[in-house]
């Protein structure tokens, strides 16, 4: 991690931004007291995740689609049981 005082950061910002692009983190200080950090932004994955990675690994029982009990439905609708 590079530690810089404010003046050096302002004077050579483009130089330090190039280092950040390569993965370094820059700590900006005012009178040697850390006040900010410049770090690379996480990059999105190079390719999209394929759909259906876990196909066939998960089983949903038929009872999942059964209606909810009345007391639970009433709670969802804001009514007392």
C-alpha atoms as a printed R data frame, in Angstrom:
   type eleno elety resid chain resno       x       y       z
1  ATOM     1    CA   UNK     A     1   0.000   0.000   0.000
2  ATOM     2    CA   UNK     A     2   1.344   3.412  -0.967
3  ATOM     3    CA   UNK     A     3   0.990   6.161   1.643
4  ATOM     4    CA   UNK     A     4   0.915   9.745   0.298
5  ATOM     5    CA   UNK     A     5   0.391  13.160   1.722
6  ATOM     6    CA   UNK     A     6  -2.221  15.355   0.048
7  ATOM     7    CA   UNK     A     7   0.272  17.534  -1.847
8  ATOM     8    CA   UNK     A     8   2.021  14.565  -3.503
9  ATOM     9    CA   UNK     A     9  -1.329  13.021  -4.419
10 ATOM    10    CA   UNK     A    10  -2.529  16.237  -6.082
11 ATOM    11    CA   UNK     A    11   0.747  16.812  -7.884
12 ATOM    12    CA   UNK     A    12   1.097  13.291  -9.306
13 ATOM    13    CA   UNK     A    13  -2.490  12.026  -9.381
14 ATOM    14    CA   UNK     A    14  -2.320  10.523 -12.892
15 ATOM    15    CA   UNK     A    15   0.857   8.613 -11.980
16 ATOM    16    CA   UNK     A    16  -0.812   7.100  -8.934
17 ATOM    17    CA   UNK     A    17  -4.052   6.321 -10.774
18 ATOM    18    CA   UNK     A    18  -2.003   4.133 -13.142
19 ATOM    19    CA   UNK     A    19  -0.716   2.221 -10.123
20 ATOM    20    CA   UNK     A    20  -4.266   1.818  -8.822
21 ATOM    21    CA   UNK     A    21  -5.316   0.398 -12.191
22 ATOM    22    CA   UNK     A    22  -2.648  -2.266 -11.743
23 ATOM    23    CA   UNK     A    23  -4.191  -3.275  -8.392
24 ATOM    24    CA   UNK     A    24  -2.390  -1.154  -5.793
25 ATOM    25    CA   UNK     A    25  -4.161   0.734  -3.027
26 ATOM    26    CA   UNK     A    26  -3.201   4.335  -2.261
27 ATOM    27    CA   UNK     A    27  -3.676   5.806   1.212
28 ATOM    28    CA   UNK     A    28  -4.075   9.610   1.176
29 ATOM    29    CA   UNK     A    29  -2.957  11.416   4.320
30 ATOM    30    CA   UNK     A    30  -3.186  14.928   5.693
31 ATOM    31    CA   UNK     A    31  -0.119  15.642   7.841
32 ATOM    32    CA   UNK     A    32   0.581  11.884   7.954
33 ATOM    33    CA   UNK     A    33  -2.909  11.072   9.271
34 ATOM    34    CA   UNK     A    34  -4.843   8.770   6.899
35 ATOM    35    CA   UNK     A    35  -8.049  10.365   5.563
36 ATOM    36    CA   UNK     A    36  -8.905   8.504   2.356
37 ATOM    37    CA   UNK     A    37  -8.133   5.422   0.345
38 ATOM    38    CA   UNK     A    38  -8.025   5.001  -3.426
39 ATOM    39    CA   UNK     A    39  -8.353   1.405  -4.572
40 ATOM    40    CA   UNK     A    40  -9.341  -0.401  -7.746
41 ATOM    41    CA   UNK     A    41 -13.024  -0.941  -8.430
42 ATOM    42    CA   UNK     A    42 -13.903  -4.646  -8.627
43 ATOM    43    CA   UNK     A    43 -14.349  -5.661 -12.236
44 ATOM    44    CA   UNK     A    44 -17.426  -7.583 -13.364
45 ATOM    45    CA   UNK     A    45 -16.849 -11.213 -14.320
46 ATOM    46    CA   UNK     A    46 -15.442 -11.711 -17.817
47 ATOM    47    CA   UNK     A    47 -18.412 -13.835 -18.860
48 ATOM    48    CA   UNK     A    48 -21.961 -14.250 -17.652
49 ATOM    49    CA   UNK     A    49 -22.949 -17.114 -15.418
50 ATOM    50    CA   UNK     A    50 -24.756 -19.828 -17.350
51 ATOM    51    CA   UNK     A    51 -28.417 -20.375 -16.542
52 ATOM    52    CA   UNK     A    52 -29.326 -23.661 -14.857
53 ATOM    53    CA   UNK     A    53 -26.047 -24.477 -13.103
54 ATOM    54    CA   UNK     A    54 -27.832 -26.536 -10.434
55 ATOM    55    CA   UNK     A    55 -30.446 -28.110 -12.676
56 ATOM    56    CA   UNK     A    56 -31.390 -31.515 -11.289
57 ATOM    57    CA   UNK     A    57 -29.705 -30.908  -7.919
58 ATOM    58    CA   UNK     A    58 -32.703 -29.304  -6.201
59 ATOM    59    CA   UNK     A    59 -36.087 -30.944  -5.726
60 ATOM    60    CA   UNK     A    60 -39.182 -28.913  -4.859
61 ATOM    61    CA   UNK     A    61 -41.893 -31.062  -3.288
62 ATOM    62    CA   UNK     A    62 -45.418 -30.872  -4.710
63 ATOM    63    CA   UNK     A    63 -46.642 -29.653  -1.300
64 ATOM    64    CA   UNK     A    64 -44.734 -26.403  -1.968
65 ATOM    65    CA   UNK     A    65 -47.572 -25.327  -4.253
66 ATOM    66    CA   UNK     A    66 -50.338 -26.128  -1.744
67 ATOM    67    CA   UNK     A    67 -52.324 -23.118  -0.479
68 ATOM    68    CA   UNK     A    68 -51.109 -21.553   2.749
69 ATOM    69    CA   UNK     A    69 -53.138 -22.106   5.932
70 ATOM    70    CA   UNK     A    70 -55.814 -19.456   6.564
71 ATOM    71    CA   UNK     A    71 -54.153 -18.116   9.727
72 ATOM    72    CA   UNK     A    72 -50.914 -17.471   7.824
73 ATOM    73    CA   UNK     A    73 -52.742 -15.903   4.861
74 ATOM    74    CA   UNK     A    74 -54.589 -13.607   7.278
75 ATOM    75    CA   UNK     A    75 -51.284 -12.465   8.783
76 ATOM    76    CA   UNK     A    76 -49.919 -11.621   5.309
77 ATOM    77    CA   UNK     A    77 -53.067  -9.597   4.600
78 ATOM    78    CA   UNK     A    78 -52.862  -7.718   7.894
79 ATOM    79    CA   UNK     A    79 -55.857  -9.411   9.471
80 ATOM    80    CA   UNK     A    80 -55.924 -11.000  12.901
81 ATOM    81    CA   UNK     A    81 -56.473 -14.763  13.052
